[in-house]
């Protein structure tokens, strides 16, 4: 089992920044790739970013709508994955979820159904 707890959400004006954190506990954090998804009211869950720390190399991936504005990072010593969000837009408003993925499924990292564990989510609201 892996437990995931997100934090760092809040209300920010357009153009501002937020940093989300996701702390993992339970099974060894290094056994999983980590992803961020978001879901706005009435919309499907959307892939935001993912990271896989493998053999000293970090593999990172971003959704089209956030590329160039968001940065994912990982601190293995703290069992924490971060999502730095810059140049925020009202369209970024959503509940953001952290999730854990078996590295065997890295090639399908944009598919939420393949993630094994999920956090409870943190609300991000961007005002215009």
C-alpha positions in Angstrom: 0.0 0.0 0.0 1.0 3.6 -0.7 -0.6 6.5 1.0 -0.5 9.9 -0.8 -1.2 13.3 0.7 -1.3 16.4 -1.4 -1.0 20.0 -0.1 -0.2 23.5 -1.4 -3.4 24.3 -3.2 -5.2 27.6 -2.8 -6.5 30.7 -4.5 -4.2 32.7 -6.7 -4.6 35.4 -9.3 -3.9 34.8 -13.0 -0.2 35.0 -13.7 0.7 33.8 -10.2 2.4 30.7 -9.0 1.8 27.8 -6.6 3.8 24.7 -5.6 1.9 21.5 -4.8 3.5 18.8 -2.7 2.6 15.1 -2.5 4.1 13.1 0.4 4.1 9.3 0.0 4.2 6.7 2.7 3.9 3.0 2.9 5.7 0.9 0.3 9.0 2.1 -1.0 8.5 5.4 -2.8 11.1 4.5 -5.4 9.1 1.5 -6.6 6.7 3.8 -8.4 6.5 6.6 -11.0 4.5 9.5 -9.8 1.9 11.5 -11.6 -0.2 14.6 -11.3 -3.7 14.8 -12.7 -6.4 17.5 -12.4 -10.2 17.5 -12.7 -12.4 20.5 -13.2 -16.2 20.4 -12.5 -17.9 18.5 -15.3 -14.7 17.5 -17.0 -12.7 14.3 -17.2 -9.6 13.8 -15.2 -6.7 15.3 -17.2 -3.0 14.3 -17.2 -0.8 17.1 -16.0 2.7 15.6 -15.4 4.6 12.5 -14.4 8.1 11.6 -13.2 10.0 8.4 -12.9 13.3 8.2 -11.0 15.2 5.3 -12.5 18.8 4.4 -12.0 19.8 8.0 -11.2 17.9 9.5 -14.1 14.6 11.4 -13.8 12.2 10.9 -16.7 9.6 13.6 -16.9 6.5 14.2 -19.0 4.0 17.0 -19.3 0.5 17.5 -20.6 0.2 19.8 -23.6 -1.7 22.5 -21.8 0.9 22.9 -19.0 4.2 22.4 -20.9 6.5 25.3 -20.3 4.6 26.5 -17.3 4.7 23.6 -14.8 7.7 21.7 -13.5 7.6 18.4 -11.7 10.4 17.3 -9.4 11.0 14.7 -6.8 12.9 14.4 -3.5 13.5 10.8 -2.8 14.9 11.4 0.7 11.6 13.1 1.7 9.3 10.8 -0.3 7.8 13.9 -1.9 6.9 14.9 -5.4 6.4 18.5 -6.2 4.5 20.4 -9.0 5.7 24.0 -9.5 3.0 25.9 -11.3 3.8 29.2 -12.9 2.0 31.6 -15.1 -1.3 30.2 -13.9 -4.5 30.7 -15.9 -8.2 30.5 -14.9 -8.3 27.4 -17.1 -5.9 25.7 -14.6 -8.6 25.8 -11.9 -9.3 22.2 -10.8 -8.7 19.7 -8.1 -5.2 18.4 -8.4 -4.4 14.8 -7.6 -1.2 12.9 -7.0 -1.0 9.3 -8.1 1.4 6.4 -8.1 2.1 4.3 -11.2 3.9 1.0 -11.7 7.0 1.8 -13.8 5.9 -1.1 -16.1 3.1 1.2 -17.2 5.3 4.3 -17.9 4.5 4.3 -21.6 0.9 4.7 -20.7 1.4 7.4 -18.0 -1.3 9.7 -19.3 -4.0 7.1 -18.5 -5.5 7.6 -15.0 -7.0 4.2 -14.9 -3.6 2.6 -14.8 -2.5 4.4 -11.6 -2.6 2.2 -8.5 -2.8 4.8 -5.7 -4.4 8.2 -5.4 -4.3 11.1 -3.0 -7.4 12.9 -1.8 -6.7 16.0 -4.0 -6.1 19.7 -3.4 -8.1 22.5 -4.8 -6.4 25.1 -7.0 -8.4 28.2 -8.0 -7.1 30.8 -10.3 -9.0 34.1 -10.5 -9.0 36.3 -13.5 
